[in-house]
Amino acid sequence: MSAFAKSSPAFDRAVMASNNPSDIAEIARHYVEGTDPRALEPEPSAALPTASTPAPETCVRVIYPHGNARFEIFGVSEADLDAQEKKIREMYGQR
């Protein structure tokens, strides 16, 4: 017989839901002993809030106009990004 207990999806969920080592040890002990079924049911996690409206700037571009100079530019359209990129490259004497 193996010295290791078989895992189960419920046990895996309970362990993954906990970020405290002592809680994980308790969950494992109860699972091996089969004494606490609540240890296998993780508490429901709160749903993350979602934005009700999309962000106005949905286009992103990363440019390196000179050496390691990095710019992340955001805009509402590709044309907007082109205009911003042109201004940045003009600062560095390009184009």
N, C-alpha and C positions, 0 to 999 in steps of 0.2 A: 504494500500500500504506500502511496506517495505521502510525503510529509507536507505537501502543499494542498490547500483546498482549491477546488475548482471555482472559477469566477462565474459570475452571472451578469446579465445586463443591468439588473437592479443594483447589484453591488458596485459595478463600474460607475453607474450614474451617481450613486451616493458618494463614492470616493472623489469623483471629479467635481461634485458640487461643493465639496469642503476644501478650504484652503488652510485649515489648522491641523498640524500634525497630530495633536492629541485627539482631535475629533476623528481623524482617519484611523488612528489606532483603536479607538472605541468601536467604530463601525466594523473594522476587521475582526475584533474580538467577538462582537455580537454575531457577526456573520458566521464565524467558525463554530461558535457555540450553538447557534440557531436559537438564541434567546430573545432577541429584540427585533421584531419585524419592522419597527419604526425606523431603525437604523438604515434599512434598505430603501426607504422612501425619502428622497431629498425634499426639502422645502421648496415650494414653487418659487422660482426666481421672478422678480418683477420684470415686466416687459419693458424694453427700452423705448423711450418716447421717440416717435418719428416726426419729422417735419411735416407740417400740414401743407406747406407750399414749397416748391423747389427753389433752390438757391438761384438768385438772379444771374450769377456768374457761373455758367456751366462749362465753359471751355477753359482748358489749362494747357500751358506750354512751358517747357523749361528750355532756357537758352544759355549758352556760354559764349558771350560776345568777345571775351578776351581772357586767355589763360584759364585760371580756375574761377573767374568771376561767374557766379551762377545766379540767374534770375528765374523766379517762378512767376509767370504772369497769368492773370485770370481775366476773363472777359465774357461778354454775352454772345460773341460770335467769333468766327475765324478772322473776319475783317478787323474786328477790334483788337485781336491778338497781333495781327500783322502791323497795325498802326503803333501799338505799344512797343513791339519788337524793333520797328524802324527807329523810334525815338531813342531807345536804349543803345542800339548799334551806332546811331549818330553821335552819342556821347563818347563812344570809344573810337570815333573816326572811321567807321566802316560804312560802306554803301554810300 
